[in-house]
Amino acid sequence: MSPEGARRARGAPHSPTAEPARLPVAFVRVLRAAGLDVPGGAPASFAQALAAVGIDREPEVYWAGRATLVRRPEDVEIYDDAFRAFFRGEVRDGRRGEVAETVVLVHDDPDTAPSDPEPGEPPSEVRELRYSATEVLRRKDFAQCTPQELAEAQRLMDRLRVDGPSRVTRRRRPAARRGDWPDLRRTVREALRTGGEPLRRRWLEAGERPRRLVFLCDVSGSMAPYARALLRFLHVEVAGRPRVEAFTIGTRLTRVTRALSAHDPDAAMAAAGRAVPDWSGGTRLGDALTEFNDRWGVRGLARGAVVVVLSDGWDRGDPSVLAREMARLARVAHRVVWVNPLKASPGYAPLVRGMVAALPYVDEFVEGHSVESLESLARLLGDHPEERRRRSARAA
């Protein structure tokens, strides 16, 4: 350790259990004083690592700091010296360690404002390093979330309502400006007010109505880490807008639209759990799609609709059956979107036989492992480039 670092570390050692809010930033200050190049986001990363492994035992604290704060092998010796000086008060020249703890790590809650100094407290003695857990949680994989984090992620999904897409209908509506067809009824009605002279012509334009959204969510055993979070997303869509249908796929097909229509999330999820008899069971995607096409989809539910399949593609059935039913579905649906939570995994390739059979008939293949990926899915479903081009052409 450098003389400056030893001087900054002079004094009583710090216990890992003492003042945990200040500990990460104070230790980083010691490392920087000792000459270790620590990145700007290191205190928050170190704090998250401590939250995961705990701060009661010194070995866990040591490795949490070494994994998040040390970037080069040649910095390990500096880190070890600073760690001993900070937590044990041991320095190479025999002096005790002391740390000027002037920085506090504070959770940045969007509902709270930065804290003001106490009356009589010098404003320069305490500085707050604020961080937000929301951004980290938005990108965190559902499979790695704790029950508390999953509950918070589900709260963030309350804002993920899809506004579109829409389709042109045969019914015409009054146009604000010049439309495609003359509105004779309104033109004549207004001409009666001006002595029979049609001073202004009124027009009609093609009407629009929301396209139906159909969700098919895989709830088999391989999708267990993601199924509950994805069903929570389906509940937001079913309860938040009309013309949305939801089904679960496992060893059989189950319609859960009515169960998810309750506005209370807990009641909706409980009703869906009671309605699905094959939760965390096997996967027979081809057979389930056959039932959906024969009973619901081809008869009208999927015609002109956007069909979203949420599955990892693992299928115990015959892949030729899945390919055949996906082809039937693609012929009647407006668009088929496949959401695979595993797509975000490093080195992922759609090599399982279910995905190989389905992908030729899929228009969009996207991720679905986190709140951020579901936000992207909501934007994709609500404002597709093809829909924008069609609306622009009609407006022109």
C-alpha positions as YAML, in Angstrom:
chain: A
units: angstrom
residues:
- id: 1
  name: MET
  ca: [0.00, 0.00, 0.00]
- id: 2
  name: SER
  ca: [1.24, 3.51, -0.79]
- id: 3
  name: PRO
  ca: [2.14, 5.94, 2.04]
- id: 4
  name: GLU
  ca: [-0.96, 7.99, 1.20]
- id: 5
  name: GLY
  ca: [-3.14, 4.88, 1.41]
- id: 6
  name: ALA
  ca: [-1.60, 3.87, 4.72]
- id: 7
  name: ARG
  ca: [-2.20, 7.34, 6.06]
- id: 8
  name: ARG
  ca: [-5.85, 7.25, 4.99]
- id: 9
  name: ALA
  ca: [-6.28, 3.77, 6.50]
- id: 10
  name: ARG
  ca: [-4.77, 4.64, 9.91]
- id: 11
  name: GLY
  ca: [-7.09, 3.99, 12.89]
- id: 12
  name: ALA
  ca: [-9.49, 1.32, 14.13]
- id: 13
  name: PRO
  ca: [-10.51, -1.57, 11.86]
- id: 14
  name: HIS
  ca: [-14.06, -1.72, 10.48]
- id: 15
  name: SER
  ca: [-16.28, -4.71, 11.14]
- id: 16
  name: PRO
  ca: [-18.24, -5.97, 8.13]
- id: 17
  name: THR
  ca: [-21.41, -5.69, 10.21]
- id: 18
  name: ALA
  ca: [-20.83, -2.07, 11.18]
- id: 19
  name: GLU
  ca: [-22.85, 0.56, 9.28]
- id: 20
  name: PRO
  ca: [-23.51, -1.51, 6.12]
- id: 21
  name: ALA
  ca: [-24.89, 1.49, 4.19]
- id: 22
  name: ARG
  ca: [-21.53, 3.28, 4.39]
- id: 23
  name: LEU
  ca: [-19.28, 0.26, 4.11]
- id: 24
  name: PRO
  ca: [-19.16, -0.21, 0.27]
- id: 25
  name: VAL
  ca: [-18.34, 3.40, -0.57]
- id: 26
  name: ALA
  ca: [-15.91, 3.83, 2.33]
- id: 27
  name: PHE
  ca: [-13.98, 0.72, 1.29]
- id: 28
  name: VAL
  ca: [-13.81, 1.95, -2.33]
- id: 29
  name: ARG
  ca: [-12.39, 5.25, -1.10]
- id: 30
  name: VAL
  ca: [-9.63, 3.33, 0.68]
- id: 31
  name: LEU
  ca: [-8.87, 1.35, -2.49]
- id: 32
  name: ARG
  ca: [-8.59, 4.50, -4.56]
- id: 33
  name: ALA
  ca: [-6.38, 6.14, -1.95]
- id: 34
  name: ALA
  ca: [-4.15, 3.05, -2.10]
- id: 35
  name: GLY
  ca: [-3.73, 3.52, -5.86]
- id: 36
  name: LEU
  ca: [-6.30, 1.02, -7.19]
- id: 37
  name: ASP
  ca: [-8.20, 2.17, -10.30]
- id: 38
  name: VAL
  ca: [-11.85, 1.52, -9.38]
- id: 39
  name: PRO
  ca: [-14.61, 2.35, -11.92]
- id: 40
  name: GLY
  ca: [-17.30, 4.89, -11.06]
- id: 41
  name: GLY
  ca: [-20.11, 2.33, -10.71]
- id: 42
  name: ALA
  ca: [-18.13, 0.05, -8.42]
- id: 43
  name: PRO
  ca: [-19.80, 1.09, -5.11]
- id: 44
  name: ALA
  ca: [-23.25, 0.15, -6.40]
- id: 45
  name: SER
  ca: [-21.97, -3.16, -7.84]
- id: 46
  name: PHE
  ca: [-20.20, -3.96, -4.57]
- id: 47
  name: ALA
  ca: [-23.36, -3.12, -2.62]
- id: 48
  name: GLN
  ca: [-25.44, -5.45, -4.78]
- id: 49
  name: ALA
  ca: [-22.88, -8.23, -4.32]
- id: 50
  name: LEU
  ca: [-22.98, -7.74, -0.55]
- id: 51
  name: ALA
  ca: [-26.79, -7.89, -0.62]
- id: 52
  name: ALA
  ca: [-26.52, -11.26, -2.37]
- id: 53
  name: VAL
  ca: [-23.86, -12.92, -0.20]
- id: 54
  name: GLY
  ca: [-24.40, -11.09, 3.10]
- id: 55
  name: ILE
  ca: [-22.01, -9.05, 5.23]
- id: 56
  name: ASP
  ca: [-21.75, -11.28, 8.30]
- id: 57
  name: ARG
  ca: [-18.71, -13.34, 7.23]
- id: 58
  name: GLU
  ca: [-15.40, -11.90, 6.14]
- id: 59
  name: PRO
  ca: [-14.57, -14.43, 3.36]
- id: 60
  name: GLU
  ca: [-17.83, -13.65, 1.50]
- id: 61
  name: VAL
  ca: [-17.19, -9.91, 1.83]
- id: 62
  name: TYR
  ca: [-13.62, -10.38, 0.53]
- id: 63
  name: TRP
  ca: [-14.64, -12.26, -2.60]
- id: 64
  name: ALA
  ca: [-17.63, -9.98, -3.25]
- id: 65
  name: GLY
  ca: [-15.26, -7.03, -3.34]
- id: 66
  name: ARG
  ca: [-12.59, -8.80, -5.34]
- id: 67
  name: ALA
  ca: [-15.12, -9.89, -7.99]
- id: 68
  name: THR
  ca: [-16.61, -6.41, -8.43]
- id: 69
  name: LEU
  ca: [-13.73, -4.02, -7.69]
- id: 70
  name: VAL
  ca: [-10.57, -5.68, -9.07]
- id: 71
  name: ARG
  ca: [-10.14, -5.71, -12.84]
- id: 72
  name: ARG
  ca: [-6.45, -6.65, -13.27]
- id: 73
  name: PRO
  ca: [-4.37, -9.44, -11.69]
- id: 74
  name: GLU
  ca: [-1.65, -6.97, -10.69]
- id: 75
  name: ASP
  ca: [-4.17, -5.11, -8.51]
- id: 76
  name: VAL
  ca: [-4.86, -8.11, -6.25]
- id: 77
  name: GLU
  ca: [-1.97, -7.31, -3.90]
- id: 78
  name: ILE
  ca: [-3.15, -3.72, -3.45]
- id: 79
  name: TYR
  ca: [-6.67, -4.98, -2.82]
- id: 80
  name: ASP
  ca: [-5.49, -7.51, -0.21]
- id: 81
  name: ASP
  ca: [-3.49, -4.86, 1.67]
- id: 82
  name: ALA
  ca: [-6.40, -2.43, 1.67]
- id: 83
  name: PHE
  ca: [-8.84, -5.16, 2.76]
- id: 84
  name: ARG
  ca: [-6.65, -6.11, 5.74]
- id: 85
  name: ALA
  ca: [-6.19, -2.47, 6.69]
- id: 86
  name: PHE
  ca: [-9.90, -1.69, 6.41]
- id: 87
  name: PHE
  ca: [-11.41, -4.73, 8.13]
- id: 88
  name: ARG
  ca: [-8.59, -5.88, 10.43]
- id: 89
  name: GLY
  ca: [-6.51, -2.77, 10.96]
- id: 90
  name: GLU
  ca: [-3.40, -4.58, 9.68]
- id: 91
  name: VAL
  ca: [-0.89, -2.64, 7.57]
- id: 92
  name: ARG
  ca: [2.60, -3.68, 6.55]
- id: 93
  name: ASP
  ca: [4.35, -1.14, 8.77]
- id: 94
  name: GLY
  ca: [2.37, -2.29, 11.81]
- id: 95
  name: ARG
  ca: [0.05, 0.72, 12.06]
- id: 96
  name: ARG
  ca: [-3.69, 0.49, 12.52]
- id: 97
  name: GLY
  ca: [-6.16, 1.44, 9.79]
- id: 98
  name: GLU
  ca: [-8.49, 4.42, 9.73]
- id: 99
  name: VAL
  ca: [-11.01, 5.41, 7.08]
- id: 100
  name: ALA
  ca: [-12.65, 8.78, 6.62]
- id: 101
  name: GLU
  ca: [-16.24, 7.68, 6.11]
- id: 102
  name: THR
  ca: [-17.75, 10.67, 4.39]
- id: 103
  name: VAL
  ca: [-19.86, 8.95, 1.71]
- id: 104
  name: VAL
  ca: [-23.17, 7.18, 2.29]
- id: 105
  name: LEU
  ca: [-24.68, 4.72, -0.23]
- id: 106
  name: VAL
  ca: [-28.39, 5.55, -0.51]
- id: 107
  name: HIS
  ca: [-31.11, 3.71, -2.42]
- id: 108
  name: ASP
  ca: [-32.66, 6.07, -4.93]
- id: 109
  name: ASP
  ca: [-36.41, 5.65, -4.49]
- id: 110
  name: PRO
  ca: [-38.24, 7.66, -7.18]
- id: 111
  name: ASP
  ca: [-40.94, 8.55, -4.62]
- id: 112
  name: THR
  ca: [-38.48, 10.20, -2.23]
- id: 113
  name: ALA
  ca: [-36.32, 13.28, -2.57]
- id: 114
  name: PRO
  ca: [-32.62, 13.51, -1.65]
- id: 115
  name: SER
  ca: [-32.19, 13.94, 2.08]
- id: 116
  name: ASP
  ca: [-31.25, 17.33, 3.52]
- id: 117
  name: PRO
  ca: [-28.52, 17.70, 6.13]
- id: 118
  name: GLU
  ca: [-29.56, 17.78, 9.76]
- id: 119
  name: PRO
  ca: [-29.72, 21.19, 11.45]
- id: 120
  name: GLY
  ca: [-26.22, 22.24, 12.51]
- id: 121
  name: GLU
  ca: [-24.52, 19.56, 10.38]
- id: 122
  name: PRO
  ca: [-21.88, 20.86, 7.95]
- id: 123
  name: PRO
  ca: [-23.15, 20.13, 4.45]
- id: 124
  name: SER
  ca: [-19.69, 19.13, 3.20]
- id: 125
  name: GLU
  ca: [-19.12, 16.32, 5.73]
- id: 126
  name: VAL
  ca: [-21.59, 13.84, 4.23]
- id: 127
  name: ARG
  ca: [-22.03, 13.13, 0.52]
- id: 128
  name: GLU
  ca: [-24.64, 10.72, -0.81]
- id: 129
  name: LEU
  ca: [-24.03, 8.36, -3.72]
- id: 130
  name: ARG
  ca: [-27.51, 7.49, -4.96]
- id: 131
  name: TYR
  ca: [-28.36, 4.48, -7.06]
- id: 132
  name: SER
  ca: [-31.60, 3.05, -8.41]
- id: 133
  name: ALA
  ca: [-32.56, -0.62, -8.20]
- id: 134
  name: THR
  ca: [-35.33, -0.13, -10.77]
- id: 135
  name: GLU
  ca: [-33.00, -0.01, -13.78]
- id: 136
  name: VAL
  ca: [-31.20, -3.13, -12.58]
- id: 137
  name: LEU
  ca: [-34.49, -4.94, -12.02]
- id: 138
  name: ARG
  ca: [-35.81, -4.02, -15.49]
- id: 139
  name: ARG
  ca: [-32.92, -5.91, -17.09]
- id: 140
  name: LYS
  ca: [-32.74, -8.82, -14.62]
- id: 141
  name: ASP
  ca: [-33.74, -12.27, -15.84]
- id: 142
  name: PHE
  ca: [-36.98, -13.49, -14.26]
- id: 143
  name: ALA
  ca: [-35.31, -16.84, -13.54]
- id: 144
  name: GLN
  ca: [-32.72, -15.09, -11.35]
- id: 145
  name: CYS
  ca: [-35.15, -12.91, -9.38]
- id: 146
  name: THR
  ca: [-35.91, -13.53, -5.73]
- id: 147
  name: PRO
  ca: [-39.62, -13.66, -4.74]
- id: 148
  name: GLN
  ca: [-39.40, -10.04, -3.59]
- id: 149
  name: GLU
  ca: [-37.75, -8.93, -6.83]
- id: 150
  name: LEU
  ca: [-40.31, -10.84, -8.87]
- id: 151
  name: ALA
  ca: [-43.13, -9.09, -7.02]
- id: 152
  name: GLU
  ca: [-41.50, -5.72, -7.75]
- id: 153
  name: ALA
  ca: [-41.02, -6.68, -11.41]
- id: 154
  name: GLN
  ca: [-44.69, -7.55, -11.65]
- id: 155
  name: ARG
  ca: [-45.52, -4.12, -10.27]
- id: 156
  name: LEU
  ca: [-43.42, -2.55, -13.04]
- id: 157
  name: MET
  ca: [-45.38, -4.54, -15.64]
- id: 158
  name: ASP
  ca: [-48.60, -2.71, -14.75]
- id: 159
  name: ARG
  ca: [-47.61, -0.02, -17.26]
- id: 160
  name: LEU
  ca: [-47.07, -2.43, -20.18]
- id: 161
  name: ARG
  ca: [-50.38, -1.98, -21.98]
- id: 162
  name: VAL
  ca: [-50.41, -2.48, -25.74]
- id: 163
  name: ASP
  ca: [-52.27, 0.32, -27.56]
- id: 164
  name: GLY
  ca: [-52.58, -1.39, -30.96]
- id: 165
  name: PRO
  ca: [-52.39, -2.66, -33.55]
- id: 166
  name: SER
  ca: [-55.43, -1.67, -35.58]
- id: 167
  name: ARG
  ca: [-56.95, -2.71, -38.89]
- id: 168
  name: VAL
  ca: [-59.04, -1.02, -41.58]
- id: 169
  name: THR
  ca: [-62.74, -1.86, -41.52]
- id: 170
  name: ARG
  ca: [-65.48, -1.61, -44.14]
- id: 171
  name: ARG
  ca: [-67.42, 0.79, -41.96]
- id: 172
  name: ARG
  ca: [-66.63, 4.38, -42.87]
- id: 173
  name: ARG
  ca: [-66.38, 7.32, -40.49]
- id: 174
  name: PRO
  ca: [-66.51, 11.11, -40.89]
- id: 175
  name: ALA
  ca: [-63.17, 12.57, -41.89]
- id: 176
  name: ALA
  ca: [-61.78, 15.66, -40.20]
- id: 177
  name: ARG
  ca: [-60.30, 16.78, -43.52]
- id: 178
  name: ARG
  ca: [-60.61, 15.56, -47.09]
- id: 179
  name: GLY
  ca: [-61.26, 11.83, -47.13]
- id: 180
  name: ASP
  ca: [-61.69, 9.13, -49.77]
- id: 181
  name: TRP
  ca: [-65.50, 9.24, -50.22]
- id: 182
  name: PRO
  ca: [-67.98, 12.15, -50.21]
- id: 183
  name: ASP
  ca: [-70.31, 12.25, -47.20]
- id: 184
  name: LEU
  ca: [-73.58, 13.12, -48.96]
- id: 185
  name: ARG
  ca: [-75.71, 12.97, -45.82]
- id: 186
  name: ARG
  ca: [-73.67, 15.53, -43.89]
- id: 187
  name: THR
  ca: [-73.12, 17.68, -46.98]
- id: 188
  name: VAL
  ca: [-76.89, 17.95, -47.66]
- id: 189
  name: ARG
  ca: [-77.71, 18.48, -43.97]
- id: 190
  name: GLU
  ca: [-75.33, 21.45, -43.79]
- id: 191
  name: ALA
  ca: [-76.58, 22.78, -47.17]
- id: 192
  name: LEU
  ca: [-80.10, 23.13, -45.69]
- id: 193
  name: ARG
  ca: [-78.70, 25.71, -43.27]
- id: 194
  name: THR
  ca: [-77.43, 27.86, -46.17]
- id: 195
  name: GLY
  ca: [-80.51, 27.88, -48.38]
- id: 196
  name: GLY
  ca: [-79.66, 24.68, -50.19]
- id: 197
  name: GLU
  ca: [-76.22, 25.78, -51.30]
- id: 198
  name: PRO
  ca: [-73.50, 23.17, -50.48]
- id: 199
  name: LEU
  ca: [-70.82, 25.61, -49.41]
- id: 200
  name: ARG
  ca: [-68.70, 22.90, -47.76]
- id: 201
  name: ARG
  ca: [-68.38, 19.33, -48.84]
- id: 202
  name: ARG
  ca: [-68.01, 16.68, -46.16]
- id: 203
  name: TRP
  ca: [-66.01, 13.48, -46.56]
- id: 204
  name: LEU
  ca: [-65.75, 9.94, -45.25]
- id: 205
  name: GLU
  ca: [-62.65, 7.86, -44.58]
- id: 206
  name: ALA
  ca: [-62.02, 4.21, -43.82]
- id: 207
  name: GLY
  ca: [-62.61, 3.31, -40.21]
- id: 208
  name: GLU
  ca: [-60.23, 1.42, -37.93]
- id: 209
  name: ARG
  ca: [-60.71, -1.01, -35.10]
- id: 210
  name: PRO
  ca: [-58.19, -2.73, -32.84]
- id: 211
  name: ARG
  ca: [-56.88, -6.04, -34.04]
- id: 212
  name: ARG
  ca: [-57.46, -8.98, -31.78]
- id: 213
  name: LEU
  ca: [-54.44, -10.08, -29.73]
- id: 214
  name: VAL
  ca: [-54.17, -13.81, -28.97]
- id: 215
  name: PHE
  ca: [-51.58, -15.02, -26.45]
- id: 216
  name: LEU
  ca: [-50.53, -18.67, -26.17]
- id: 217
  name: CYS
  ca: [-48.36, -19.06, -23.06]
- id: 218
  name: ASP
  ca: [-46.33, -22.20, -22.38]
- id: 219
  name: VAL
  ca: [-46.67, -23.25, -18.70]
- id: 220
  name: SER
  ca: [-44.72, -26.52, -18.88]
- id: 221
  name: GLY
  ca: [-41.93, -27.50, -16.52]
- id: 222
  name: SER
  ca: [-39.18, -26.01, -18.70]
- id: 223
  name: MET
  ca: [-40.95, -22.64, -18.61]
- id: 224
  name: ALA
  ca: [-41.55, -22.68, -14.84]
- id: 225
  name: PRO
  ca: [-39.02, -19.86, -14.06]
- id: 226
  name: TYR
  ca: [-40.84, -17.54, -16.49]
- id: 227
  name: ALA
  ca: [-44.47, -18.71, -16.67]
- id: 228
  name: ARG
  ca: [-45.81, -16.74, -13.70]
- id: 229
  name: ALA
  ca: [-44.20, -13.46, -14.80]
- id: 230
  name: LEU
  ca: [-45.46, -13.94, -18.37]
- id: 231
  name: LEU
  ca: [-48.97, -14.69, -17.15]
- id: 232
  name: ARG
  ca: [-48.80, -11.46, -15.14]
- id: 233
  name: PHE
  ca: [-48.02, -9.66, -18.41]
- id: 234
  name: LEU
  ca: [-50.99, -11.40, -20.05]
- id: 235
  name: HIS
  ca: [-53.23, -10.26, -17.19]
- id: 236
  name: VAL
  ca: [-52.23, -6.62, -17.81]
- id: 237
  name: GLU
  ca: [-53.23, -6.94, -21.47]
- id: 238
  name: VAL
  ca: [-56.46, -8.89, -20.91]
- id: 239
  name: ALA
  ca: [-57.70, -6.58, -18.16]
- id: 240
  name: GLY
  ca: [-56.46, -3.39, -19.82]
- id: 241
  name: ARG
  ca: [-58.00, -3.50, -23.31]
- id: 242
  name: PRO
  ca: [-60.73, -5.27, -25.29]
- id: 243
  name: ARG
  ca: [-60.27, -7.97, -27.93]
- id: 244
  name: VAL
  ca: [-57.51, -9.87, -26.12]
- id: 245
  name: GLU
  ca: [-57.56, -13.65, -25.69]
- id: 246
  name: ALA
  ca: [-55.21, -15.71, -23.51]
- id: 247
  name: PHE
  ca: [-54.52, -19.46, -23.53]
- id: 248
  name: THR
  ca: [-52.03, -21.67, -21.73]
- id: 249
  name: ILE
  ca: [-50.18, -24.55, -23.38]
- id: 250
  name: GLY
  ca: [-48.80, -27.61, -21.62]
- id: 251
  name: THR
  ca: [-50.06, -31.10, -22.17]
- id: 252
  name: ARG
  ca: [-53.35, -29.50, -23.19]
- id: 253
  name: LEU
  ca: [-54.84, -26.16, -24.20]
- id: 254
  name: THR
  ca: [-56.65, -24.06, -21.58]
- id: 255
  name: ARG
  ca: [-58.46, -20.78, -22.18]
- id: 256
  name: VAL
  ca: [-57.74, -18.36, -19.31]
- id: 257
  name: THR
  ca: [-59.21, -15.14, -20.71]
- id: 258
  name: ARG
  ca: [-62.05, -15.03, -18.19]
- id: 259
  name: ALA
  ca: [-59.75, -15.90, -15.29]
- id: 260
  name: LEU
  ca: [-57.33, -13.09, -16.19]
- id: 261
  name: SER
  ca: [-60.04, -10.48, -16.79]
- id: 262
  name: ALA
  ca: [-60.30, -9.60, -13.08]
- id: 263
  name: HIS
  ca: [-58.73, -6.25, -12.30]
- id: 264
  name: ASP
  ca: [-57.22, -7.49, -9.03]
- id: 265
  name: PRO
  ca: [-53.87, -9.09, -10.01]
- id: 266
  name: ASP
  ca: [-53.81, -11.53, -7.10]
- id: 267
  name: ALA
  ca: [-57.36, -12.70, -7.75]
- id: 268
  name: ALA
  ca: [-56.65, -13.06, -11.48]
- id: 269
  name: MET
  ca: [-53.48, -15.10, -10.95]
- id: 270
  name: ALA
  ca: [-55.21, -17.32, -8.39]
- id: 271
  name: ALA
  ca: [-58.12, -17.93, -10.78]
- id: 272
  name: ALA
  ca: [-55.69, -18.75, -13.61]
- id: 273
  name: GLY
  ca: [-53.84, -21.19, -11.33]
- id: 274
  name: ARG
  ca: [-57.09, -22.99, -10.56]
- id: 275
  name: ALA
  ca: [-58.09, -23.09, -14.24]
- id: 276
  name: VAL
  ca: [-54.81, -24.61, -15.50]
- id: 277
  name: PRO
  ca: [-54.61, -28.33, -14.67]
- id: 278
  name: ASP
  ca: [-51.22, -29.00, -16.32]
- id: 279
  name: TRP
  ca: [-49.06, -26.36, -14.66]
- id: 280
  name: SER
  ca: [-45.33, -27.29, -14.75]
- id: 281
  name: GLY
  ca: [-46.09, -30.52, -16.61]
- id: 282
  name: GLY
  ca: [-45.01, -31.77, -20.01]
- id: 283
  name: THR
  ca: [-45.08, -29.92, -23.33]
- id: 284
  name: ARG
  ca: [-47.08, -30.91, -26.39]
- id: 285
  name: LEU
  ca: [-47.05, -27.78, -28.50]
- id: 286
  name: GLY
  ca: [-48.21, -29.48, -31.70]
- id: 287
  name: ASP
  ca: [-51.27, -31.10, -30.09]
- id: 288
  name: ALA
  ca: [-52.20, -27.89, -28.26]
- id: 289
  name: LEU
  ca: [-51.96, -25.85, -31.47]
- id: 290
  name: THR
  ca: [-54.07, -28.45, -33.26]
- id: 291
  name: GLU
  ca: [-56.81, -27.98, -30.67]
- id: 292
  name: PHE
  ca: [-56.49, -24.21, -30.86]
- id: 293
  name: ASN
  ca: [-56.73, -24.14, -34.68]
- id: 294
  name: ASP
  ca: [-59.61, -26.61, -34.86]
- id: 295
  name: ARG
  ca: [-61.69, -25.17, -32.05]
- id: 296
  name: TRP
  ca: [-60.79, -21.46, -31.95]
- id: 297
  name: GLY
  ca: [-58.22, -20.12, -34.37]
- id: 298
  name: VAL
  ca: [-59.17, -21.10, -37.90]
- id: 299
  name: ARG
  ca: [-62.86, -20.65, -37.13]
- id: 300
  name: GLY
  ca: [-62.35, -16.94, -36.51]
- id: 301
  name: LEU
  ca: [-60.44, -16.13, -33.32]
- id: 302
  name: ALA
  ca: [-57.07, -15.95, -35.09]
- id: 303
  name: ARG
  ca: [-58.27, -14.54, -38.41]
- id: 304
  name: GLY
  ca: [-56.65, -11.16, -38.90]
- id: 305
  name: ALA
  ca: [-55.28, -11.29, -35.35]
- id: 306
  name: VAL
  ca: [-51.78, -10.91, -33.97]
- id: 307
  name: VAL
  ca: [-50.91, -14.26, -32.36]
- id: 308
  name: VAL
  ca: [-48.16, -14.26, -29.74]
- id: 309
  name: VAL
  ca: [-46.64, -17.59, -28.67]
- id: 310
  name: LEU
  ca: [-44.62, -17.43, -25.44]
- id: 311
  name: SER
  ca: [-42.55, -20.59, -25.24]
- id: 312
  name: ASP
  ca: [-38.98, -21.90, -25.14]
- id: 313
  name: GLY
  ca: [-39.78, -24.35, -27.96]
- id: 314
  name: TRP
  ca: [-39.20, -27.58, -26.04]
- id: 315
  name: ASP
  ca: [-41.74, -30.07, -27.37]
- id: 316
  name: ARG
  ca: [-42.21, -33.75, -26.58]
- id: 317
  name: GLY
  ca: [-44.52, -34.30, -29.51]
- id: 318
  name: ASP
  ca: [-43.97, -34.85, -33.22]
- id: 319
  name: PRO
  ca: [-42.28, -31.77, -34.75]
- id: 320
  name: SER
  ca: [-44.06, -32.35, -38.05]
- id: 321
  name: VAL
  ca: [-47.38, -31.79, -36.27]
- id: 322
  name: LEU
  ca: [-46.11, -28.51, -34.86]
- id: 323
  name: ALA
  ca: [-44.88, -27.39, -38.30]
- id: 324
  name: ARG
  ca: [-48.22, -28.24, -39.90]
- id: 325
  name: GLU
  ca: [-50.24, -26.36, -37.28]
- id: 326
  name: MET
  ca: [-47.94, -23.35, -37.39]
- id: 327
  name: ALA
  ca: [-48.46, -23.22, -41.15]
- id: 328
  name: ARG
  ca: [-52.24, -23.27, -40.63]
- id: 329
  name: LEU
  ca: [-51.98, -20.52, -38.05]
- id: 330
  name: ALA
  ca: [-49.75, -18.33, -40.22]
- id: 331
  name: ARG
  ca: [-52.25, -18.53, -43.10]
- id: 332
  name: VAL
  ca: [-55.09, -16.97, -41.10]
- id: 333
  name: ALA
  ca: [-53.26, -14.68, -38.64]
- id: 334
  name: HIS
  ca: [-52.15, -11.17, -39.49]
- id: 335
  name: ARG
  ca: [-48.83, -11.72, -37.74]
- id: 336
  name: VAL
  ca: [-47.24, -14.47, -35.62]
- id: 337
  name: VAL
  ca: [-44.80, -13.40, -32.91]
- id: 338
  name: TRP
  ca: [-42.76, -15.97, -30.97]
- id: 339
  name: VAL
  ca: [-41.41, -14.89, -27.57]
- id: 340
  name: ASN
  ca: [-38.62, -17.12, -26.23]
- id: 341
  name: PRO
  ca: [-37.13, -16.27, -22.79]
- id: 342
  name: LEU
  ca: [-34.01, -18.29, -23.61]
- id: 343
  name: LYS
  ca: [-33.15, -16.16, -26.64]
- id: 344
  name: ALA
  ca: [-31.29, -13.69, -24.38]
- id: 345
  name: SER
  ca: [-28.90, -16.38, -23.12]
- id: 346
  name: PRO
  ca: [-25.28, -15.99, -24.38]
- id: 347
  name: GLY
  ca: [-24.60, -18.28, -27.33]
- id: 348
  name: TYR
  ca: [-28.26, -19.25, -27.73]
- id: 349
  name: ALA
  ca: [-29.28, -20.84, -31.02]
- id: 350
  name: PRO
  ca: [-32.80, -22.10, -31.85]
- id: 351
  name: LEU
  ca: [-31.75, -25.71, -32.29]
- id: 352
  name: VAL
  ca: [-34.45, -27.57, -30.31]
- id: 353
  name: ARG
  ca: [-36.77, -29.36, -32.66]
- id: 354
  name: GLY
  ca: [-39.82, -27.33, -31.63]
- id: 355
  name: MET
  ca: [-38.17, -24.05, -32.58]
- id: 356
  name: VAL
  ca: [-36.72, -25.51, -35.78]
- id: 357
  name: ALA
  ca: [-40.22, -26.60, -36.82]
- id: 358
  name: ALA
  ca: [-41.94, -23.32, -35.88]
- id: 359
  name: LEU
  ca: [-39.51, -20.60, -36.99]
- id: 360
  name: PRO
  ca: [-40.27, -20.76, -40.76]
- id: 361
  name: TYR
  ca: [-43.81, -19.57, -39.97]
- id: 362
  name: VAL
  ca: [-42.89, -16.86, -37.43]
- id: 363
  name: ASP
  ca: [-42.83, -13.17, -38.39]
- id: 364
  name: GLU
  ca: [-41.02, -11.90, -35.29]
- id: 365
  name: PHE
  ca: [-38.72, -13.89, -32.97]
- id: 366
  name: VAL
  ca: [-38.00, -11.88, -29.79]
- id: 367
  name: GLU
  ca: [-36.83, -12.21, -26.19]
- id: 368
  name: GLY
  ca: [-39.09, -12.37, -23.16]
- id: 369
  name: HIS
  ca: [-36.91, -12.88, -20.10]
- id: 370
  name: SER
  ca: [-37.17, -9.51, -18.32]
- id: 371
  name: VAL
  ca: [-39.32, -6.43, -17.83]
- id: 372
  name: GLU
  ca: [-37.24, -4.58, -20.42]
- id: 373
  name: SER
  ca: [-37.80, -7.29, -23.05]
- id: 374
  name: LEU
  ca: [-41.55, -7.22, -22.39]
- id: 375
  name: GLU
  ca: [-41.50, -3.44, -22.82]
- id: 376
  name: SER
  ca: [-39.92, -4.00, -26.24]
- id: 377
  name: LEU
  ca: [-42.59, -6.59, -27.02]
- id: 378
  name: ALA
  ca: [-45.35, -4.12, -26.11]
- id: 379
  name: ARG
  ca: [-43.85, -1.54, -28.46]
- id: 380
  name: LEU
  ca: [-43.52, -4.14, -31.22]
- id: 381
  name: LEU
  ca: [-47.16, -5.20, -30.91]
- id: 382
  name: GLY
  ca: [-48.45, -1.66, -30.67]
- id: 383
  name: ASP
  ca: [-46.59, 0.13, -33.46]
- id: 384
  name: HIS
  ca: [-45.26, -2.22, -36.09]
- id: 385
  name: PRO
  ca: [-43.49, -0.60, -39.10]
- id: 386
  name: GLU
  ca: [-45.91, -2.24, -41.52]
- id: 387
  name: GLU
  ca: [-48.87, -0.73, -39.69]
- id: 388
  name: ARG
  ca: [-47.23, 2.72, -39.78]
- id: 389
  name: ARG
  ca: [-46.68, 2.45, -43.54]
- id: 390
  name: ARG
  ca: [-50.30, 1.52, -44.15]
- id: 391
  name: ARG
  ca: [-51.60, 4.42, -42.04]
- id: 392
  name: SER
  ca: [-49.29, 6.82, -43.86]
- id: 393
  name: ALA
  ca: [-50.47, 5.57, -47.25]
- id: 394
  name: ARG
  ca: [-54.12, 6.05, -46.25]
- id: 395
  name: ALA
  ca: [-53.40, 9.55, -44.94]
- id: 396
  name: ALA
  ca: [-51.69, 10.52, -48.22]
...
